[in-house]
């Protein structure tokens, strides 16, 4: 199999320095943060301030690459296959979040709904487009069966 080498395009700054501090998901966070884009990617920000929401793809830089394919998610006491959870220790420690773009200031993007650690390497930014990025699931598996707190 081919291996891929990914190069960060910037750094995500947040108020969270410990995993225990981070919100469980972006949809449960109002926390503010900032993207610091590296200068060589400046042209890629053209028209970004016309968007309200962004999809961020990043590296769980403090997570160990794991070959353990079974994990216990935060919201359930039963172990599940890693690909049916959003647990951060994964074969490829890649995360994603949807954030609100609050303001652009040059190479800095002020964002809301951050749920990642300070210093997180940013791999890509994509626009959130409701026509493409929403769906109504038919099944939710273990998540639907879990005990609600």
N, C-alpha and C positions, 0 to 999 in steps of 0.2 A: 504494500500500500504506500501511496505517496504521503509524505509528511508535508505540512504547510508551515511556513514561518510567517507569523503575523507581526506587523509593526504598528505600535500605538500611534494614533493621530493626535493624541492629547491626553490630558489628565483630568479626572473628575475630582473636585474638591467638595467635601461634605463635612458636616459637624461630627460625623461618627468615626471614632478611632478604634473602637472595639466591636467585634461581631455581635456581642450581646446588646449593644446600643442600637443597632440598625433595625428599622421597621421590617416586619416580616415580608411585605411586598410594597411596591411603589404605590399601589392603589390605596394603601393604608397610611400613607405618609403625606404630610404637608410641609416637610422640612425643605429648606432652601439649600441650594448648592451652586456650584459654578463649574463650567467646563472651561479649561484652558487649552485652546487648540494650538498646536505647534505651527509656527509661521509658514512652513512649506505647504500647509493645507488651507491657507487663508482664502484662496479663490473658491474653495468648496462651500464657503459660507454665503455666497451670493444668493440672495432671495430668502435666506433662512428666516429673517425677521418677519416674513409674511405668514409664518406658520405659528400655530398656538401650541402644538404638541410634537414631540420628537421621540423616536425610538432610539435608545442608546444600546449599543452592543459593546460589551466590555469583558475584561478578564477578572475573575475572582482571584486577585493577586496574592491574597493571604491564605487561600485554600490549598491544601495539598492535592496534587493530582492523585486520584484514587482509582484503584482497580476493583474496589468493592462495589459491586453492582446492586447491592441491596442496602437500603437506608431507611431510617425511621424519620419521616417528615415531622416538622414542628407541630402540625395540626392533627397528628394521629399517633397512637401508640403501637400500631402494627407496622412491621417492616414491609416495604414495597420495593419493586424494581426502580432503580435510579431514574429511568426514563419516564416513569409515571409520577415523578416528583419534581420539585424545583430546588431540591437540596443543592447547596453550593459545591460540595465535594463530588466532582464528576470526572469521567475520563478526560474530557477537555473542559477546563474550568471557565466556561463562557457564560456570561449572564446577559440579561436584557431587562430594560425598564422603559416604561413610557413616562415621560416627564413633560411638564408644562414649560414652555419657553417664556420667561418673564421679560427678559431684556437682552439685547446684544450690545456689547461695548467692544468694538474691534474684534480681537481674537477671543474674547471672553463672552460666554453665554451664561446668564443667570437663569437658573432652572428651579422648579419646584417639584416635589414628590420624590426626592432622592431616597434611595434605600440601599446605597452601597457605601463602602468604607472610603474615608479620605485617602486620596492618592491613587484611586483606582485607574488603571490604564484603559483609555478609551480606544476601541478598535474601529468603530464606525458610528455614524449618525444617519438615520433614515427618517423621512417625514412620516408622521402618523396620518393616515388617510382613512377615514371611517368606511368608505366604500370598499376598501380592500382589507382593512385590519380588524373588522368585527365579524362575529358569527354567533349563531345560537347553537350551542352544543346539544346533542341528543343524549349524551351520556357523560357523567362526571366521575364514574368509578368510585374509588375509595373516598374521594373528597365528599361526595354526596352522602356516603354512609357514616362518616365520622361523627363522633359525639360533639355536638355544638356546645361551646363553653357558655 
